[in-house]
Amino acid sequence: MQEINFTSIQKYLLSALQQPWTAIYTKITAIALLYGATVHVGNILGLTGTPWLATPTPLLWRSLDVILLVFDTVTAIALWQSLAWSIWLLFGGILCLQILPYTLLRSQFVFKPEDGQILDSLLGTEILLLSILILLLWLRK
């Protein structure tokens, strides 16, 4: 029986990231993350979403805009370079910075009925993105 340790998992991820379909998918994901980073910049500058300066934007929203801007940018660059740790960062970041806050602190993000639908769509998209990546990593495609 083969021993599973952190180094072997890292080697597996690095090998999987070199496979054609996985490499293409991580590049597409990196582009989507860069788009997300531009949305957060737009939120900070008041060009999209709820303007920071014109309205009393909750501190949680402002904090997440800044944190997600950094997360999206760093993760996109790491995925584009096919770094094995980028997979850990992607999964951990989406879980801790989006799925958990948007489910456990949902009332902080939903002010109108359509806000709930937008959050549901965002969460569904994130889960779908991660599911596809899990499948590609497992199949090594």
Stockholm file with secondary structure:
# STOCKHOLM 1.0

chainA/1-141         MQEINFTSIQKYLLSALQQPWTAIYTKITAIALLYGATVHVGNILGLTGTPWLATPTPLLWRSLDVILLVFDTVTAIALWQSLAWSIWLLFGGILCLQILPYTLLRSQFVFKPEDGQILDSLLGTEILLLSILILLLWLRK
#=GR chainA/1-141 SS CCCCCHHHHHHHHHHHHTSHHHHHHHHHHHHHHHHHHHHHHHHHHTSSSSCTTTTTCCHHHHHHHHHHHHHHHHHHHHHHTTCTHHHHHHHHHHIIIIIHHHHHTGGGTCSSHHHHHHHHHHHHHHHHHHHHHHHHHHHTC
#=GC SS_cons         CCCCCHHHHHHHHHHHHTSHHHHHHHHHHHHHHHHHHHHHHHHHHTSSSSCTTTTTCCHHHHHHHHHHHHHHHHHHHHHHTTCTHHHHHHHHHHIIIIIHHHHHTGGGTCSSHHHHHHHHHHHHHHHHHHHHHHHHHHHTC
//
